[in-house]
Amino acid sequence: MAGPDLLAIRANPKFVRLVEERRSFGVRLTVIMLAIYFGFVMVVAFAPWIFAIRLGEGVMTLGIPVGLAVIISAFVLTGVYVRRANAEFDSLTRDIVKESV
């Protein structure tokens, strides 16, 4: 019984759309995060003097807020994914389940 149901779900155009949109969105967010992370690492590796620029009179350098921004960007991109998943992907999944029962 599970075989025909699984085949029916995989043939559902909404399921195909859901898989493609999730994959596409996930890849885009992954590329963005990798660009941010590797951009940071490349600056550290090839132009460390940029992050050594002092901010003000204290010991704070440019590297500290930029490093913090890299960490925060991971949380922000996760939030972007969760928001879209809750708003769009979950409702599409519910529609697919209703149609397959």
C-alpha positions as CSV (number, residue, x, y, z in Angstrom):
1,M,0.0,0.0,0.0
2,A,2.9,2.4,0.7
3,G,4.3,1.9,-2.8
4,P,1.4,3.4,-4.8
5,D,0.9,6.2,-2.3
6,L,4.6,7.1,-2.5
7,L,4.5,7.0,-6.3
8,A,1.3,9.2,-6.3
9,I,3.0,11.8,-4.0
10,R,6.2,11.9,-6.2
11,A,4.1,12.4,-9.3
12,N,2.1,15.3,-7.6
13,P,3.1,18.6,-9.3
14,K,3.0,20.3,-5.9
15,F,5.5,17.8,-4.5
16,V,7.8,18.4,-7.5
17,R,7.5,22.2,-7.0
18,L,8.2,21.8,-3.3
19,V,11.3,19.8,-3.8
20,E,12.6,22.2,-6.5
21,E,11.9,25.3,-4.5
22,R,13.4,24.0,-1.3
23,R,16.5,22.8,-3.1
24,S,16.9,26.1,-5.0
25,F,16.4,28.2,-2.0
26,G,18.7,26.1,0.2
27,V,21.5,26.2,-2.5
28,R,21.2,30.0,-2.8
29,L,21.4,30.5,1.0
30,T,24.4,28.1,1.2
31,V,26.2,30.0,-1.6
32,I,25.6,33.3,0.3
33,M,26.9,31.8,3.5
34,L,29.9,30.3,1.9
35,A,30.7,33.6,0.1
36,I,30.6,35.4,3.4
37,Y,32.7,32.8,5.3
38,F,35.3,32.3,2.6
39,G,35.5,36.0,1.9
40,F,36.3,36.5,5.6
41,V,38.9,33.7,5.5
42,M,40.5,35.1,2.3
43,V,40.9,38.5,3.8
44,V,42.5,37.0,6.9
45,A,44.8,34.9,4.6
46,F,45.8,37.4,2.0
47,A,45.2,40.9,3.4
48,P,45.3,40.6,7.2
49,W,46.2,44.3,7.6
50,I,42.6,45.1,6.6
51,F,41.2,43.5,9.8
52,A,44.1,45.0,11.8
53,I,42.8,48.5,11.3
54,R,42.1,50.0,14.7
55,L,38.6,51.4,15.5
56,G,39.0,54.3,17.8
57,E,41.5,54.7,20.6
58,G,41.0,51.3,22.2
59,V,42.1,47.8,21.2
60,M,39.1,47.1,19.0
61,T,40.1,46.3,15.4
62,L,38.0,46.0,12.3
63,G,38.3,42.2,12.4
64,I,36.2,41.9,15.6
65,P,32.9,43.4,14.3
66,V,33.4,41.8,10.9
67,G,33.9,38.4,12.6
68,L,30.8,39.0,14.6
69,A,28.9,39.9,11.5
70,V,29.9,36.6,9.9
71,I,28.5,34.7,12.9
72,I,25.3,36.8,12.9
73,S,24.8,36.3,9.2
74,A,24.6,32.6,9.8
75,F,21.7,33.2,12.3
76,V,20.0,35.6,10.0
77,L,20.2,33.2,7.0
78,T,18.8,30.5,9.2
79,G,15.9,32.7,10.2
80,V,15.3,33.6,6.5
81,Y,15.0,29.9,5.7
82,V,12.8,29.1,8.7
83,R,10.5,32.0,7.9
84,R,10.0,30.8,4.3
85,A,9.7,27.2,5.4
86,N,6.9,28.1,7.9
87,A,5.1,30.4,5.5
88,E,5.4,28.6,2.2
89,F,6.9,25.1,2.4
90,D,4.7,23.9,5.3
91,S,1.5,24.9,3.7
92,L,2.5,23.2,0.4
93,T,3.4,20.1,2.4
94,R,0.0,20.1,4.1
95,D,-1.7,20.4,0.7
96,I,0.3,17.4,-0.6
97,V,-0.6,15.3,2.4
98,K,-4.3,16.2,2.0
99,E,-4.3,15.3,-1.6
100,S,-2.6,11.9,-1.0
101,V,-4.9,10.7,1.8
